[in-house]
């Protein structure tokens, strides 16, 4: 049985999209293909009219494609700020810039009106 067969959809740049469906429908598989976690056996991904095939999550991020994984405790040993900035940790002279990381996390949380201190 195929995980995904004949999937086709379009999304607008800059939006936030959700895939909703039954267990086993292929939502996670599709998301992981788009985010560069899995390599598809066939098919095409088009971005701005050009075929792309992100081979890694970092390559997908450089294309502007990112995924929020459904696991609630993806990295339970990290802080909220570290989890939010995990794909793009701010650095300075080869060191993690914790102040900038916290500022970025606060800005991300403010975008969704999360209460202070959450």
C-alpha distances in whole Angstrom, upper triangle without the diagonal:
4,7,9,9,13,15,18,21,25,27,31,32,34,32,30,27,24,21,20,18,16,15,11,11,11,15,16,14,15,19,18,18,21,23,22,21,17,17,15,14,15,17,20,22,25,28,31,30,30,26,26,23,25,24,25,26,30,29,27,30,32,31,31,28,27,25,26,24,23,25,28,30,29,32,34,37,37,40,38,40,38,35,35,37,34,33,36,39,42,45,48,50,47,47,45,47,46,49,47,43,45,46,43,41,44,43,39,40,43,41,39,42,41,44,47,46,43
4,5,6,10,11,15,18,21,23,27,28,30,28,27,24,22,18,18,16,15,14,11,10,9,13,14,11,12,15,15,14,17,19,19,18,14,14,12,11,12,13,16,18,22,24,28,27,26,23,22,20,21,21,22,23,27,26,24,27,29,27,28,24,24,22,24,22,22,23,27,29,27,30,32,35,36,38,36,37,36,32,33,34,32,30,33,36,39,42,45,47,44,44,42,44,44,46,44,41,42,43,40,38,41,40,37,38,40,38,36,40,39,42,44,44,41
4,7,10,10,14,16,19,21,25,26,27,25,23,20,18,15,15,13,13,11,8,7,5,9,10,7,9,12,12,11,14,16,16,15,12,13,11,11,12,13,16,17,20,23,26,25,25,21,21,18,19,19,20,20,24,23,21,24,26,25,25,21,21,19,20,18,18,20,23,25,23,27,29,32,32,34,33,34,32,29,29,30,28,27,30,33,36,39,42,44,41,41,39,41,40,42,40,37,39,40,36,35,37,37,33,34,37,34,32,36,35,39,41,40,37
4,7,6,10,13,16,18,22,23,25,23,22,18,17,13,14,13,13,13,10,8,6,9,10,8,7,11,12,11,13,15,16,15,13,13,10,10,10,10,13,14,17,20,23,22,22,19,18,16,18,18,20,20,23,22,20,23,25,23,23,19,20,18,20,18,19,21,24,27,25,28,31,33,33,35,33,34,33,29,29,30,28,26,30,33,36,38,42,44,41,41,39,41,40,42,40,37,38,39,36,34,37,36,32,33,36,33,32,35,35,38,40,40,37
4,6,9,12,16,19,22,24,26,25,24,20,19,16,16,15,15,16,13,10,9,12,14,12,11,14,15,13,15,18,18,18,15,15,11,11,10,10,12,14,17,20,23,22,21,19,19,18,20,20,22,23,26,24,22,25,27,24,25,22,22,21,23,22,22,25,28,30,28,32,34,37,37,38,36,37,36,33,32,33,32,30,33,36,39,41,45,47,44,44,42,44,44,45,43,40,42,42,38,37,40,39,35,36,38,35,34,38,38,41,43,44,40
4,6,10,14,17,20,22,25,23,23,20,19,16,17,16,17,18,16,13,12,13,16,14,12,15,17,14,15,19,19,20,17,16,13,12,10,9,11,13,15,18,21,19,19,17,18,17,20,21,23,23,26,25,22,25,27,24,24,21,22,21,24,23,24,27,30,32,30,33,36,39,38,40,37,38,37,34,33,34,33,30,33,36,39,42,45,47,45,45,43,44,44,46,43,40,42,42,38,38,40,38,35,36,38,35,34,37,38,41,44,44,41
4,7,10,13,17,19,21,20,19,16,15,12,14,13,15,16,14,11,10,11,13,12,9,12,14,12,12,16,17,18,16,15,12,13,11,9,10,11,13,16,18,17,18,16,16,16,18,20,21,21,24,22,19,22,24,21,21,18,19,18,20,20,21,24,27,29,27,30,33,36,35,36,34,35,34,31,30,31,29,27,30,33,36,39,42,44,42,42,40,41,41,42,40,37,38,39,35,34,36,35,31,33,34,31,30,34,34,38,40,41,37
4,7,10,14,16,19,18,18,15,15,13,15,15,17,19,17,14,13,13,15,14,11,13,15,13,12,16,18,19,17,17,14,15,13,10,10,10,11,13,16,14,16,14,15,16,18,20,22,21,24,22,19,21,23,19,19,17,19,18,21,21,22,25,28,30,28,32,34,37,36,37,34,35,34,31,29,30,30,27,29,33,35,38,41,43,42,42,40,40,41,42,39,36,38,38,34,33,35,33,30,32,33,30,29,33,33,37,39,40,37
4,7,10,13,16,14,14,11,12,11,13,15,18,19,18,15,14,13,15,15,11,12,16,14,12,16,18,19,18,18,16,18,16,12,11,10,11,12,14,14,15,14,15,16,18,21,22,21,23,21,18,20,21,18,17,15,17,16,19,20,21,24,26,29,27,31,33,36,34,35,32,32,32,29,27,28,28,25,28,31,33,36,40,42,40,40,38,38,39,39,36,34,35,35,31,31,33,30,27,29,30,27,26,29,30,34,37,38,35
4,7,10,13,11,12,10,12,12,15,17,20,22,21,18,17,15,17,17,13,14,17,15,12,15,18,20,20,20,18,20,18,14,12,10,9,10,11,11,14,14,14,16,17,21,22,20,22,20,17,18,19,16,15,14,16,16,18,20,21,25,27,30,28,31,33,36,34,34,31,31,31,28,26,27,27,24,26,30,31,35,38,40,39,39,37,37,37,37,34,32,34,33,29,29,31,28,25,27,28,24,24,28,29,33,35,36,34
4,7,9,8,9,8,10,11,14,17,21,22,22,19,17,15,17,17,14,13,16,15,12,14,17,20,20,20,19,22,20,17,15,12,11,10,11,12,15,15,15,17,17,21,21,19,21,19,16,16,18,14,13,11,13,14,16,18,20,23,25,27,26,28,31,34,31,31,28,28,28,26,23,24,24,22,23,27,29,32,35,37,36,36,34,34,34,34,31,29,30,29,26,26,27,25,22,24,24,21,20,24,26,29,31,33,30
4,6,6,9,9,13,14,17,20,24,26,26,23,21,18,20,20,17,16,19,18,14,16,19,22,23,23,22,25,23,20,17,14,12,10,10,12,15,16,16,18,19,22,22,20,21,20,16,16,17,14,12,12,14,15,17,20,22,25,26,29,27,29,32,34,32,31,28,28,28,26,23,24,25,22,23,26,27,31,34,36,35,35,33,33,33,33,29,28,29,28,24,25,26,23,20,23,23,19,19,23,25,28,30,32,30
4,6,9,10,14,16,19,22,26,27,27,24,22,19,20,21,18,16,18,18,14,15,18,20,22,22,22,25,24,21,17,14,12,9,9,12,14,15,15,17,17,20,20,18,18,17,14,14,14,11,9,10,12,14,16,19,22,25,26,28,26,28,31,33,30,29,26,25,26,24,21,21,22,19,20,23,24,27,30,33,32,32,30,29,30,30,26,25,27,25,21,22,24,20,18,21,21,17,18,22,24,27,29,31,29
4,7,10,13,16,19,23,26,27,28,25,23,20,21,22,19,16,19,19,15,15,18,21,23,24,24,27,26,23,20,17,15,12,12,16,17,19,18,19,18,22,21,18,18,18,15,13,14,12,9,10,11,13,15,18,20,23,24,26,24,26,28,30,27,26,23,22,23,21,18,18,20,18,18,21,22,25,28,31,30,30,27,27,27,27,23,22,23,22,18,19,20,17,15,17,17,14,15,18,20,24,25,27,25
4,6,10,13,16,20,23,24,25,23,21,18,19,20,17,15,18,18,15,15,19,21,22,24,24,27,26,23,21,17,16,14,14,17,19,20,19,20,19,23,22,19,20,19,16,15,17,14,11,11,11,12,13,17,18,21,22,24,23,25,27,30,27,26,23,22,23,21,18,19,20,18,19,22,24,27,30,33,32,32,29,28,28,28,25,23,24,23,19,19,20,17,15,17,17,13,13,17,19,23,24,26,24
4,7,10,13,17,20,21,22,20,19,15,16,18,15,13,16,17,14,14,18,19,21,23,23,26,25,23,21,18,17,16,17,20,21,21,20,21,19,22,21,18,19,19,16,15,17,15,12,11,10,10,10,13,15,18,18,21,20,22,24,27,24,24,20,20,21,18,16,17,18,17,18,21,23,27,30,33,32,31,28,27,27,27,24,22,23,22,18,18,19,17,13,15,16,12,12,15,17,20,23,24,22
4,7,10,13,17,18,19,17,15,12,13,15,13,11,14,15,13,13,17,18,19,21,21,24,23,21,19,16,16,15,17,19,21,20,19,20,19,22,21,18,20,20,16,16,19,16,14,11,11,10,10,13,13,17,18,21,20,23,25,28,26,25,22,22,23,20,18,20,20,19,20,24,26,29,32,35,34,33,30,30,29,30,27,25,25,25,22,21,22,20,17,18,19,16,14,18,19,23,25,26,24
4,6,10,13,15,16,14,13,9,11,14,12,10,13,15,13,14,17,18,19,21,20,23,23,21,20,17,18,18,20,22,23,22,21,21,20,22,21,18,21,21,18,18,21,19,16,14,12,10,10,11,11,15,16,19,18,22,23,27,25,25,22,23,23,20,18,20,21,20,22,25,27,31,34,37,35,34,31,31,30,31,29,26,26,26,23,22,23,22,18,19,20,17,15,19,19,23,25,26,23
4,7,10,12,12,10,9,6,9,11,9,8,12,13,12,14,17,17,17,19,18,21,21,19,18,16,18,18,21,22,23,22,21,20,20,22,21,19,22,22,18,19,22,20,18,15,14,11,11,12,11,15,16,20,19,22,24,28,26,27,24,25,25,22,21,23,22,21,24,27,29,33,36,39,37,36,33,34,33,34,32,29,29,30,26,25,26,25,21,22,24,21,19,22,23,26,29,29,26
4,7,9,11,9,10,7,10,13,12,11,15,16,16,17,20,20,20,22,20,23,23,21,21,20,21,22,24,25,26,25,24,23,23,25,24,22,25,25,22,22,26,24,22,18,17,14,14,13,12,15,17,20,20,24,25,29,28,28,25,27,27,24,23,25,25,24,27,29,32,36,39,42,40,39,36,36,35,36,34,31,31,32,29,27,28,27,24,23,25,23,20,23,23,27,29,30,26
4,7,8,6,8,7,10,12,12,13,16,17,17,19,21,20,20,22,20,22,22,21,22,21,23,24,27,27,28,26,26,25,24,26,25,24,27,27,24,25,28,26,24,21,20,17,16,15,13,16,18,22,21,25,27,30,30,30,28,30,30,26,25,28,27,26,29,32,35,38,42,45,42,41,38,39,38,39,37,34,34,35,32,30,31,31,27,27,29,26,24,27,27,30,33,33,29
4,6,6,9,9,11,13,14,15,17,18,19,21,23,21,21,23,21,23,23,23,24,23,26,27,30,30,31,29,28,26,26,27,27,25,29,29,26,27,31,29,27,24,22,19,18,16,14,16,18,22,22,25,27,30,30,31,29,31,31,27,27,30,29,28,31,34,37,40,44,46,44,43,40,41,40,41,39,36,36,37,34,32,34,33,29,29,31,29,27,29,29,32,34,34,31
4,6,8,8,10,11,13,14,15,17,19,20,21,19,19,21,20,21,23,23,24,24,26,28,31,31,31,29,28,26,25,26,25,24,27,28,25,27,30,28,27,23,22,18,17,15,12,14,17,19,19,23,24,28,28,30,28,30,29,26,26,29,27,27,30,32,36,39,43,45,42,41,38,40,38,40,38,35,35,37,34,31,33,33,29,29,32,30,27,30,29,32,34,34,30
4,5,8,9,9,11,13,14,15,17,19,20,18,16,18,17,18,19,20,22,22,25,26,30,30,30,27,26,24,23,24,23,22,26,27,24,26,29,27,27,23,21,18,18,16,14,16,19,21,20,24,25,29,29,31,29,31,30,27,27,29,27,27,30,33,36,39,43,45,42,41,39,40,39,41,39,36,36,38,35,32,35,35,31,31,34,32,29,32,31,34,37,36,32
4,6,8,9,10,12,13,14,16,18,19,18,16,18,16,17,18,18,19,19,22,24,27,27,27,25,24,22,22,23,23,22,26,26,23,25,28,26,25,21,20,17,18,16,15,17,20,23,22,25,27,31,31,32,30,32,31,27,27,29,28,27,30,33,36,39,43,45,42,42,39,40,39,41,39,36,37,38,34,32,35,34,30,30,33,30,28,31,31,34,37,36,33
4,6,5,6,8,10,10,12,14,15,14,12,14,13,14,15,15,16,16,19,21,24,24,24,22,20,18,19,19,19,18,22,22,19,21,24,22,22,18,17,15,16,14,13,16,19,21,20,23,26,29,29,30,28,30,29,25,25,27,25,24,27,30,33,36,40,42,39,39,36,37,37,39,36,33,34,35,32,30,33,32,28,29,32,29,27,31,30,33,36,35,32
4,5,5,6,9,10,11,12,14,13,13,15,14,16,17,16,17,16,18,19,23,23,23,21,20,18,18,19,18,17,20,20,17,19,22,20,19,16,14,12,12,11,10,13,16,19,17,21,23,27,26,27,25,27,26,22,22,24,22,21,24,27,30,33,37,39,37,36,33,35,34,35,33,30,31,32,29,27,29,28,25,25,28,25,23,27,26,30,32,32,28
4,5,5,6,9,10,10,12,10,10,13,13,16,17,17,17,16,19,20,23,24,24,21,19,17,16,17,16,14,18,18,16,17,21,19,18,15,13,10,10,8,8,11,14,16,14,18,20,23,23,25,23,24,23,19,20,21,19,18,22,24,28,31,34,36,34,33,31,32,31,33,31,28,29,30,27,25,28,27,23,24,27,25,23,27,26,29,31,30,27
4,5,5,6,9,10,11,9,8,10,9,12,13,14,15,14,17,19,22,23,22,19,17,15,14,14,14,14,17,17,15,17,20,19,19,15,14,12,13,11,12,14,17,19,17,20,23,26,25,27,26,27,25,22,22,23,21,19,23,26,29,32,35,37,34,34,32,33,33,35,33,30,31,32,29,28,30,30,26,27,30,28,26,30,29,32,34,34,30
4,5,5,6,9,10,10,9,10,9,12,12,12,12,11,14,15,19,19,19,16,15,13,13,14,14,13,17,16,13,16,18,17,16,13,12,11,13,12,13,16,19,21,19,22,25,27,27,28,26,27,26,22,22,23,21,19,22,26,29,31,35,37,34,34,32,33,33,35,32,30,31,32,28,27,30,29,25,26,29,26,25,29,28,32,34,34,31
4,5,5,6,9,8,9,11,11,15,15,14,14,12,14,15,18,20,19,17,15,13,12,13,13,11,14,14,11,13,16,15,14,10,9,7,9,9,10,13,16,18,16,19,22,24,23,24,23,23,22,19,18,19,18,16,19,22,25,28,32,34,31,31,29,30,29,31,29,26,27,28,24,23,26,25,21,23,25,23,22,25,25,29,30,30,27
4,5,5,6,5,6,8,10,13,14,14,14,13,16,16,20,21,20,17,14,12,10,11,10,9,12,13,10,12,15,14,14,11,9,8,10,9,11,13,16,18,15,17,21,23,22,24,22,23,21,18,18,19,17,15,18,21,24,27,30,32,29,29,27,29,29,31,28,25,27,28,25,24,27,26,22,24,27,25,24,27,27,30,31,31,28
4,5,5,6,5,6,6,10,11,11,11,9,13,14,18,18,17,14,11,9,8,9,9,9,13,12,10,13,15,13,14,11,11,10,13,13,15,17,20,21,18,21,24,26,25,27,26,26,24,21,21,21,19,17,20,23,26,28,32,33,31,31,29,31,31,33,30,28,30,31,27,26,29,28,25,27,29,27,26,30,30,33,34,34,31
4,6,8,8,9,9,13,13,12,10,8,10,11,14,15,14,12,10,8,7,10,10,9,12,10,7,10,12,10,11,7,8,8,12,12,15,17,20,22,19,21,25,27,25,26,25,24,23,20,19,20,18,15,18,21,24,27,30,32,30,30,28,29,30,31,28,26,28,28,25,24,27,26,22,24,27,24,24,27,27,31,32,32,30
4,6,8,10,11,15,16,15,14,11,13,13,16,18,16,14,11,10,7,9,7,5,8,8,5,8,10,10,10,6,6,6,10,10,13,15,18,19,16,18,21,23,22,23,21,21,20,17,16,16,14,12,14,18,21,23,27,28,26,26,24,26,26,28,25,22,25,25,22,21,24,23,20,22,25,22,22,26,25,29,30,30,27
4,6,7,9,13,14,14,13,11,14,14,17,18,16,14,10,8,5,5,4,5,8,7,6,9,11,10,12,9,9,10,13,13,16,17,20,21,17,19,23,24,23,25,24,23,21,19,19,18,16,13,16,19,22,24,27,28,26,26,25,27,27,29,27,24,27,28,24,24,27,26,23,25,28,26,26,29,29,32,33,33,30
4,7,10,13,15,16,15,14,17,17,21,22,20,17,14,11,8,7,6,6,9,10,9,11,14,14,15,12,11,10,12,11,14,15,18,18,15,17,20,22,21,23,23,23,20,18,18,18,15,13,16,19,22,24,28,29,26,26,25,27,27,30,27,24,27,28,25,24,27,27,24,26,29,27,26,30,29,32,33,32,29
4,6,9,12,13,13,13,16,18,21,22,20,16,14,10,9,8,8,9,13,12,11,14,16,16,17,14,13,13,15,14,16,17,20,21,18,20,23,25,25,27,26,26,24,21,22,22,19,17,20,23,26,28,31,33,30,30,29,31,31,33,31,28,31,32,28,28,31,30,27,29,32,30,29,33,32,35,36,35,32
4,7,9,10,11,11,15,16,20,20,18,14,12,8,8,7,9,11,14,12,12,15,17,16,17,15,15,15,18,17,19,21,24,25,21,24,27,29,28,30,29,29,27,25,25,24,22,19,22,25,28,30,33,34,31,32,31,33,34,36,33,31,33,34,31,30,34,33,29,32,34,32,32,35,35,38,39,39,36
4,5,7,9,10,13,16,19,19,17,13,12,9,10,10,12,14,17,15,14,17,19,17,19,16,17,16,19,18,20,22,26,27,24,26,29,31,31,33,32,32,30,27,27,27,25,22,25,28,31,33,36,37,34,35,34,36,36,39,36,33,36,36,33,32,35,34,31,33,36,33,32,36,36,39,41,40,37
4,7,10,12,16,19,22,21,19,15,14,11,13,12,15,17,20,18,17,21,22,20,22,19,20,20,23,22,23,25,29,30,27,29,32,34,34,36,35,35,33,31,31,31,28,26,28,31,34,36,39,40,38,39,37,39,40,42,40,37,39,40,37,36,39,38,35,37,39,37,36,40,39,43,44,44,41
4,7,10,13,17,20,18,16,12,12,11,13,14,17,19,21,19,18,21,22,20,22,19,21,21,24,23,25,27,30,32,29,31,35,37,36,38,37,37,35,32,32,32,30,27,29,33,35,37,40,41,39,40,39,41,41,43,40,38,40,41,37,37,40,38,35,37,39,37,36,40,40,43,45,45,42
4,7,10,14,16,15,13,10,11,10,13,14,17,18,21,18,16,20,21,18,20,17,19,20,23,23,24,27,30,32,29,32,35,37,36,38,36,36,34,32,31,31,29,26,29,32,35,37,40,41,39,40,38,40,41,42,39,37,39,40,36,36,38,37,33,36,38,34,34,38,38,42,44,44,41
4,6,10,13,11,10,6,7,8,11,13,16,17,19,16,14,18,18,15,17,15,17,18,22,22,24,27,30,31,29,31,35,36,35,37,35,34,33,30,29,29,28,24,26,30,32,34,37,39,37,38,37,38,39,40,37,35,37,37,33,34,36,34,31,34,35,32,32,36,37,40,42,42,40
4,7,10,9,8,6,6,7,9,12,14,15,16,14,11,14,15,12,13,11,14,15,19,20,22,25,28,29,26,29,32,34,32,34,32,31,30,27,26,26,25,21,23,27,29,31,34,36,34,35,34,35,36,37,34,32,34,34,30,30,33,31,28,30,32,29,29,33,33,37,38,39,36
4,6,6,5,4,6,9,11,14,16,17,17,14,12,15,15,11,12,12,15,17,20,22,24,27,30,31,28,31,34,36,34,35,33,32,31,29,27,26,26,22,24,28,29,32,34,36,35,36,34,35,36,37,33,32,34,33,30,30,33,30,27,30,31,28,29,32,33,37,38,39,37
4,5,5,6,7,10,11,15,16,16,16,13,11,13,12,8,10,10,13,16,19,21,24,27,29,30,28,30,33,35,32,33,31,30,29,27,25,24,24,20,21,25,26,29,32,33,32,33,32,32,33,34,30,29,31,30,27,28,30,27,25,28,29,25,26,30,31,35,36,37,35
4,6,8,10,13,14,18,19,19,19,16,14,15,14,10,11,12,16,19,22,24,27,30,32,33,31,33,36,37,35,35,33,31,31,29,27,26,26,23,23,27,28,30,33,34,34,35,33,33,35,35,31,30,33,31,28,29,31,28,26,29,29,26,27,31,32,36,37,38,37
4,7,9,13,15,19,21,21,21,18,16,18,17,13,14,15,19,21,24,26,29,32,34,36,33,35,38,40,38,38,36,35,34,32,30,29,29,26,26,30,31,33,36,37,36,38,36,37,38,38,35,34,36,35,31,32,34,31,29,32,33,29,30,34,35,39,40,42,40
4,6,10,12,16,18,19,19,15,14,16,15,11,14,14,18,20,24,26,28,31,33,35,32,34,37,39,37,37,35,34,33,31,29,28,28,24,25,29,30,32,34,35,34,36,35,35,37,38,34,33,36,35,31,32,34,32,30,33,34,30,31,35,36,40,41,42,40
4,7,10,13,16,17,17,14,13,16,15,12,14,14,17,19,23,24,27,29,32,33,30,32,36,37,35,37,35,34,32,30,29,28,27,23,25,28,30,32,34,36,34,36,34,35,37,38,35,33,36,35,31,32,35,33,30,33,34,31,32,36,36,40,41,42,40
4,6,9,12,13,14,10,9,12,12,9,12,11,14,16,20,21,24,27,29,30,27,29,32,34,32,33,32,30,29,27,26,25,24,20,21,25,27,28,31,32,31,32,31,32,34,35,32,30,33,32,29,29,32,30,28,30,32,29,30,34,34,38,39,39,37
4,6,9,11,12,9,8,12,12,10,13,11,14,15,19,20,23,25,27,28,25,27,30,32,30,32,30,30,28,26,25,24,22,19,21,24,26,28,31,32,30,31,30,31,33,35,31,30,32,32,29,29,32,30,28,31,33,30,30,34,34,38,39,39,36
4,6,7,8,5,5,9,9,8,11,9,11,13,16,17,20,22,25,25,22,23,27,28,27,28,27,26,24,22,22,20,19,15,17,20,23,24,27,28,26,27,26,28,29,31,28,26,29,29,25,26,29,28,25,28,30,27,28,32,32,35,36,36,33
4,7,8,6,8,11,11,11,14,12,13,14,18,18,21,22,25,25,21,23,26,27,26,28,27,27,24,22,22,21,19,15,18,20,23,24,27,28,25,27,26,28,29,32,29,27,30,30,27,27,31,29,27,29,32,30,30,34,33,37,37,37,34
4,5,5,6,9,10,11,13,11,11,12,15,15,19,19,22,22,18,19,23,24,22,24,24,23,20,19,19,17,15,12,14,17,20,21,24,25,22,24,22,25,26,28,26,23,26,27,24,24,27,26,24,26,29,27,28,31,30,33,34,33,31
4,5,5,6,9,10,10,8,8,9,12,12,16,17,19,19,15,16,20,21,19,21,20,19,17,15,15,14,12,9,11,14,17,19,22,24,21,22,20,22,23,25,23,20,23,24,20,20,24,23,20,23,25,23,24,27,27,30,30,29,27
4,5,5,6,9,10,9,9,11,14,15,19,19,21,21,17,18,21,22,20,21,21,19,17,16,15,13,11,8,9,12,15,16,19,21,18,19,18,20,21,23,21,18,22,22,19,19,23,22,20,23,25,23,24,28,27,30,30,29,28
4,5,5,7,9,9,10,13,16,17,21,22,24,24,20,21,25,25,23,25,24,22,20,19,18,16,15,11,12,16,18,19,22,23,21,22,21,23,24,26,23,22,25,25,21,22,26,24,22,25,27,25,26,30,29,33,33,33,31
4,5,5,6,5,7,9,13,14,18,20,22,22,19,20,24,25,23,24,23,21,20,18,17,16,14,11,12,16,18,20,23,25,23,24,22,24,25,26,23,21,24,24,20,21,24,23,20,23,25,23,23,27,27,30,31,31,29
4,5,5,5,6,9,12,14,18,19,21,21,18,19,22,23,21,22,20,18,17,16,14,12,12,8,9,13,15,17,20,22,20,21,19,20,21,23,20,18,20,20,17,18,21,19,17,20,22,20,21,24,24,27,28,28,26
4,5,7,9,13,16,18,22,23,25,25,22,22,26,26,24,24,23,21,20,19,17,15,14,11,10,14,15,17,20,21,20,21,20,21,23,24,20,19,22,22,18,20,23,21,19,22,24,22,23,27,27,30,30,30,29
4,6,9,12,16,18,21,23,25,26,23,24,27,28,26,27,25,23,22,21,19,17,17,13,14,17,19,21,23,25,24,25,24,24,26,27,23,22,25,24,20,22,24,22,20,23,25,22,23,27,27,31,31,32,30
4,7,10,13,16,19,21,23,24,21,22,26,27,24,24,22,20,20,18,16,15,15,12,12,16,17,20,23,25,24,24,22,23,24,24,21,20,22,21,17,18,21,19,16,20,21,18,20,23,24,27,28,29,27
4,7,10,13,16,18,20,21,19,20,24,25,23,23,21,20,19,17,15,15,15,11,13,17,19,21,25,27,25,26,23,24,25,26,22,20,23,22,19,19,22,20,17,20,21,19,19,23,23,27,28,28,26
4,7,10,13,15,16,18,15,17,20,22,19,20,18,17,16,14,12,12,12,9,11,14,17,20,23,26,24,24,21,22,22,23,21,18,20,20,16,16,19,18,14,17,19,17,17,21,21,24,25,25,23
4,6,9,12,13,15,12,15,18,20,18,19,17,17,16,13,12,13,12,10,13,16,19,22,26,28,26,25,23,23,23,25,22,19,21,21,18,17,19,18,15,17,19,17,17,20,20,23,24,24,21
4,6,9,10,12,10,12,15,17,16,16,14,15,14,11,10,12,11,11,13,16,19,22,26,28,26,25,22,23,22,23,21,18,19,20,17,15,17,17,13,14,17,16,14,18,17,20,21,21,18
4,6,8,10,8,11,13,16,15,16,15,16,15,11,12,14,12,12,16,18,21,24,28,30,28,26,23,25,23,25,24,20,21,22,19,17,20,20,16,17,20,19,17,20,19,22,23,23,19
4,6,9,8,12,14,17,17,18,16,18,17,13,14,16,15,16,19,21,24,27,31,33,31,29,26,27,26,27,26,22,23,24,22,19,21,22,18,18,21,20,18,20,19,22,23,23,19
4,6,5,9,10,14,14,15,14,17,16,12,14,16,15,16,19,20,24,26,30,32,30,28,25,26,25,27,26,22,22,24,22,19,22,23,19,19,22,21,19,22,19,22,23,22,18
4,6,9,9,13,13,13,12,15,14,11,12,16,15,16,19,20,23,26,30,32,30,28,24,25,23,25,24,21,20,22,20,17,19,21,17,16,20,20,17,19,17,19,20,18,15
4,6,5,9,9,11,10,13,12,9,12,15,13,16,18,18,22,24,28,30,27,25,22,23,21,23,23,19,19,22,20,17,19,21,18,17,21,21,19,21,18,20,20,18,15
4,6,9,9,11,11,13,11,8,11,13,10,12,16,16,20,22,26,28,25,23,20,22,20,22,22,18,19,21,19,16,19,21,18,17,21,21,20,22,19,21,22,20,17
4,6,6,8,9,11,9,7,10,12,9,12,15,14,18,20,23,25,22,20,17,19,17,20,20,16,17,20,18,15,19,20,18,18,22,22,21,23,20,22,21,19,17
4,5,8,9,12,10,9,12,14,12,15,18,17,20,22,25,27,24,22,19,21,18,21,21,17,17,20,19,16,19,21,19,18,22,23,21,23,19,21,20,18,15
4,7,10,12,9,9,13,14,12,16,18,16,19,20,23,25,22,19,17,19,16,19,20,16,16,20,19,17,19,22,20,20,23,24,23,25,21,22,21,18,16
4,7,8,6,6,10,11,9,13,14,12,15,17,20,22,20,17,14,15,13,16,16,13,13,16,15,13,16,18,17,16,20,21,21,22,19,20,19,16,14
4,5,5,6,9,10,10,14,15,13,15,17,20,22,20,17,14,14,11,13,14,11,10,13,13,10,13,16,14,14,17,19,18,19,16,16,15,12,11
4,5,5,6,9,10,13,14,13,15,17,20,23,22,19,15,15,12,13,14,10,9,12,11,8,10,13,11,10,14,15,14,15,12,13,12,10,8
4,5,5,6,8,11,11,10,11,14,17,20,19,16,12,12,9,10,10,6,6,9,8,5,8,10,9,10,13,14,15,16,13,14,13,11,10
4,6,5,6,9,10,8,10,12,16,18,16,14,10,11,9,11,11,7,8,11,10,8,11,13,12,13,16,17,17,19,16,18,16,15,14
4,6,5,8,10,9,13,15,19,21,19,17,14,14,13,15,14,10,11,13,11,9,12,14,12,12,16,16,16,18,15,17,17,15,13
4,6,8,9,9,11,15,18,21,20,18,14,14,12,14,12,9,9,11,8,6,10,10,8,9,12,13,13,15,13,15,15,14,12
4,6,5,5,8,11,15,18,16,14,11,11,10,12,10,7,9,10,7,7,11,11,9,11,14,14,15,18,16,18,17,17,15
4,6,6,9,12,16,18,16,14,11,13,12,15,13,10,12,14,11,10,14,15,13,15,18,18,18,21,19,21,20,19,18
4,6,10,12,16,18,16,15,13,14,15,17,14,11,14,15,12,12,16,16,13,16,19,18,19,22,20,23,23,22,20
4,6,9,13,15,13,13,11,11,12,14,11,9,12,13,10,11,15,14,13,16,18,17,19,22,21,23,22,22,21
4,6,10,13,11,10,7,8,9,11,9,7,10,12,10,10,14,14,14,16,18,19,20,22,21,23,21,20,20
4,7,10,10,8,6,6,8,9,7,6,10,10,9,11,14,14,14,17,18,19,21,23,22,23,21,21,21
4,7,6,5,4,5,8,10,8,9,12,13,12,14,17,17,18,20,22,23,25,26,25,26,24,23,24
4,5,5,6,6,10,11,10,11,14,15,14,17,19,19,20,23,24,25,27,29,28,29,26,26,26
4,6,8,9,13,14,13,15,18,18,18,21,23,23,24,27,28,29,31,32,31,32,30,29,30
4,7,9,12,15,14,14,17,19,18,20,23,23,24,26,28,28,30,32,31,32,30,28,29
4,6,9,12,12,12,15,16,16,18,20,21,22,24,26,27,29,30,28,29,27,25,26
4,6,9,9,8,11,13,13,14,17,18,18,20,22,23,25,26,24,25,23,22,22
4,6,5,6,9,10,11,12,14,15,17,18,20,21,23,24,23,24,21,20,21
4,5,5,6,9,10,10,12,14,15,16,18,20,22,22,20,21,18,16,17
4,5,5,6,9,10,11,12,14,15,16,19,21,21,19,19,16,15,17
4,5,5,6,9,10,10,12,14,15,17,19,20,19,19,17,17,18
4,5,5,6,9,10,11,12,14,15,17,18,17,18,16,15,15
4,5,5,6,9,10,10,12,14,16,16,14,15,12,11,12
4,5,5,6,9,10,10,12,15,15,14,15,12,13,14
4,5,5,6,9,10,11,13,14,14,15,14,14,14
4,5,5,6,8,10,11,12,11,12,11,11,11
4,5,5,6,9,10,10,9,10,8,9,10
4,5,5,6,9,10,10,12,11,12,13
4,5,5,7,9,9,12,12,13,12
4,5,5,6,5,8,8,10,9
4,5,5,6,8,8,11,11
4,6,8,11,12,14,13
4,6,9,11,14,12
4,6,9,12,11
4,7,9,7
4,6,6
4,6
4
